[in-house]
């Protein structure tokens, strides 16, 4: 039977070995459980975090699911308290802010991979639809990205005037819009097509370039209306209306 002092020394040695393993070989050298254990130990450095890490992975199914869980759900895991929750939530939101900041000032067309990574992180694990607008300047550099609508994204929930107002307020001359499909299937619905047409027309009237509508599903690469030729098709239809 280990004394409290011997147990603490053993636990400290285990954490030190994990930290050194990470420093020497990177995050790829750690299992999901070891990664979460290290993360939890940042919040409670003198507490055994191995068992709570194992329990959390088992409960939520994966490290990604743990990172996406809210504080109330995390606290249901034995051994994870408020301080641990802060550490887990901070990492997830820090990653989102980092990816958002990284794309600002970048040329949109040359940074499509970074934008896709950002959008995938932004929507991962969500059980509701979110609608985002990416604002671009005249040289197609990214000014910012803004969350506009939440819920069921369709022509009744997304207001073209709000999209146009957001672009004008940011002095954007071009936009890309994006939303997620919680089902995981990124294929556009008929409502998505109708919405895209309405948004394109509203932007055209306001002299704002509508470059693309991206739908994020399970794949890392979003479905692109532009890549599938649908923006050009909508453009021809709208040009005929505006003549």
N, C-alpha and C positions, 0 to 999 in steps of 0.2 A: 504494500500500500504506500503510494507516494505521499509525502507531506505536501502541504500547500506550497512551500518554497520550491520543492523539487518539481512539482507539477508546473509551476509558473516558469521555471527554468527550461523545462522540456518544451512548453508551448512557445516560449520565446525563440528557442533554437529552431523549431519547426517554421515559424514565421520568417526568421532570418534566412533559412534555406530557400524558402519560396521567393523572397525578395531577391536573393542573389541569383537564383535561377532565372528570374525575369530580367534582371540587369545583364546577365551573361548571354542569354539566348532569346530574349524578347517574349512577347505575349503568346506567340505560337507554341512556345515550349510548355505552357500551362494548360491544364484541362479547364473546362468551364467551371468546375467546382473549385479548383485552386484559384482561378481568377476572381470568382465571387468571394472566396475566403479572404483573399488579399484586400479586396475592396471593403468588406465588412470590418476588417481589422483596422482600417484607417479611422473608422468611427469609434471603435472600442479596442484600442491597442493592447489592453491587458486582459482581454476576454478571449476564450476559446471560440473561434468563429468557424471551425471546420464543420461541426455538426449542423449549425444553422444554415451554412452554405449548402450542404448535402440536402437538408430538408427543403430548402427553397427551390433548388433545381428539381427535386422530385415533385413538389407541389405544382410548380408552374410549367414544368416540362422542358425548359431550356434556359440558358443564360439570357438570351434576348428577351424572353417573356418575363423574367425577373426584373430586368432593367426597365421594362415598359409597364410594370405593375405600379399601381398607385400606393400611397402610404398606408391606407387602411388595409389593403390586401397584404402588403408586406408584413404588417404588424401581426397578422394571424399566424405567422411562422414562429414557432418557439425559438427564442434566442435572438430574434430581431426586434430591436426596440426603436424608439424615435431617432436616436443618434445614428443608428445603422441606416434607417430609412433616408435620412438626409444625404448620407454618402452615396447611396444607390441612385436616388433621384437626381442628385447633382451631376453625376456622370452622364446620365441620359440627356439632361437639358444642356449640359456643357457641350456635348457632341453636336446637338442640334444648333446651338449658337455658333460653334466653330464652323460647321459646314455652311451655315447661312452667311457668315462673315467672309468666308473664303471665296464665295462666288461674286461678291460685290466688286465692281470695277473690272470684272473679266468680260471679255468678248463672249457674248452668248453662244454664237455658233461654234467657236473654238473651245468652249468649255462645257459642251453638252454632257460629257461624262460626269463632271463635277456637279452639274445641275441635277442629273439623274440620281446621283448618290444622295444629294441633299433631299430631293423629293422622296426617295425611298425611305430615308431615315425619318423624315417629317411625318410620314403616314404609317410607318410600321406599327402593327398591332392595334390600330384604331378600329373601333367597331361602329364608327359613324363616318359619313362623308364630310370632307373638308374641301373648300374651294380656295385656291391661292392664285394671286396674280404676280407675275414677275415683270418688273418695270424696267424698261430699257431706254437709253438715250439715243440720240440721232446716229451715233456710230455703233449702236447695238451693244454697248457696254451695260452691264447690269447695275441699275441704281439701287434696287432693293427688292424684297419680296414681301407680300402682305397677305395675311389670311383675311378673307372677306366674308365667307359664308360657311355655316356649319349645319349639318342635318342631311336631308335628301337633296342632292344637287340636281335640279332640273330647271326647266324654263319657268316654273312657278316660284322657285326659291331664289334663283340668281337674277338680280336686276341689272340689266345692261347699263342703266344710268349710273349705278353705283360703281361699276367697273370703269366706266369712262371718267367719272368724277375722281376716282382714285388715281388714274393715270394723269389727269390734268393737274391735280394737286401736287404730284411728284415731278411735274414738268417732263413726263415721259412722252416720247414720240412713237414708241412701239411697245407692245406687250406680248407676253405668253401667259396663258392661263393653264391651270392644272387642277385636277381633283383626283381623289382616290376611289377605288371600288373595294369596299371591305370584303366582298365575296372572294377577291383574289383574281377574278377574271377581268382583264383590262380591256376587253373588246368593247367598243362604244355601243351604247344602246341607241334606239331611235331618239329618245329624249336628249341624249348627248349631242346627236347630230343637229337637232332642231336648235338646241341652246347655242351651239357653235355658230350656226348661221346667224342667229339673232345678235350674238356678240360681235361677229365680224361686221355686220351691217351697221351696228351702233358705232363701232370704232371708225368705219369708213366715213360715215357722216361727220364725225368729229375730227377727221384728218389724223387718226392714230392708226399705225400699222398693226394689224392683228397677225402675228407670225405663226402661232401654233396653239393647239389645245392638247395637253398631255394627260393621259389617264394612267394612274399608277395602280398596278395589281401586285401579284406575287413576284413577277419577274423584276430584276434589277433595272431593266430597260423599259421605260414607260411606252405606252402606245402613243404614237404621234400622228395627229391628223395630217400634218404637213408631209411627213415621210410616206404616208399612204395616198398622197395626191388629193386628199379631201379639201384642203385649204384652197388649192387651185380651182377645184370644182365649185366651191362656195364663192370664191372670188368672181368667177365668170357669171354666176347667177346674180350676185349682188351688183356687179357692174352693169348688168342689163337693166336692173331695177333703177339704178341711180342715174342712168343716161336720160 
